[in-house]
């Protein structure tokens, strides 16, 4: 979307070559974190991004708050580590 709309907002900068965000929700972990704090619903769904730039491919996720969202943070770190081969 950013590459497609750049000229509409007066920019010719290429931010990335390609990018996707994969959204999902883990029923087990979501229930766990929302039983601790129902307001954790604001973090659902969880997303992993894959972005290609001139420097290469980046895979990551946003950081989640410490405390009741730690199980989600751990899951996201595990998924990213597996995706990059660690």
C-alpha positions in Angstrom: 0.0 0.0 0.0 2.8 2.5 0.8 4.6 1.9 -2.5 1.3 2.2 -4.4 0.2 5.5 -2.7 3.6 7.3 -2.5 2.9 9.5 -5.5 -0.5 10.4 -4.2 1.1 12.0 -1.1 4.0 13.6 -3.0 6.7 11.1 -2.3 9.0 9.1 -4.6 10.8 7.3 -1.9 10.8 3.5 -2.0 10.4 2.2 1.5 10.6 -1.5 0.7 10.5 -3.8 -2.4 7.9 -6.0 -0.9 6.2 -6.5 2.5 3.6 -8.6 4.1 2.1 -8.9 7.6 0.8 -12.3 8.6 -2.0 -12.0 11.3 -3.1 -14.8 13.5 -4.4 -15.6 17.0 -3.4 -18.5 19.2 -6.5 -19.6 21.1 -4.4 -21.2 23.9 -2.1 -18.2 24.5 -4.8 -15.6 23.9 -7.0 -17.1 26.5 -4.0 -17.3 28.9 -3.1 -13.6 28.5 -6.6 -12.3 28.5 -7.5 -14.2 31.6 -4.7 -12.3 33.3 -6.0 -9.0 31.8 -9.0 -8.7 29.5 -7.6 -5.5 28.1 -4.9 -7.6 26.3 -7.6 -8.0 23.6 -6.2 -4.8 22.2 -3.1 -6.7 21.0 -5.1 -9.3 19.0 -4.5 -10.4 16.3 -0.7 -10.9 16.5 1.4 -10.1 13.5 4.6 -11.2 12.0 6.1 -9.0 9.2 8.3 -10.0 6.3 9.9 -7.1 4.5 12.4 -7.0 1.6 14.6 -3.9 1.2 17.8 -3.3 -0.7 19.7 -4.6 2.4 17.8 -8.0 2.3 14.8 -9.6 4.0 13.7 -8.7 7.5 11.3 -10.7 9.7 10.0 -9.5 13.0 7.1 -8.4 15.2 6.1 -5.5 17.4 7.1 -5.7 21.0 4.5 -6.6 23.5 4.3 -5.1 27.0 6.1 -6.9 29.9 4.0 -8.8 32.3 0.7 -10.3 31.2 1.7 -10.3 27.5 5.0 -12.2 28.1 3.6 -15.5 26.7 2.8 -13.7 23.4 6.2 -12.1 23.3 7.8 -15.5 23.8 5.7 -17.0 21.0 6.5 -14.3 18.6 10.3 -14.5 19.3 10.1 -18.3 18.8 8.3 -17.9 15.4 10.7 -15.3 14.2 13.7 -17.4 15.3 12.4 -20.4 13.5 11.7 -18.4 10.3 15.3 -17.1 10.2 16.8 -20.4 10.9 17.9 -19.9 14.5 
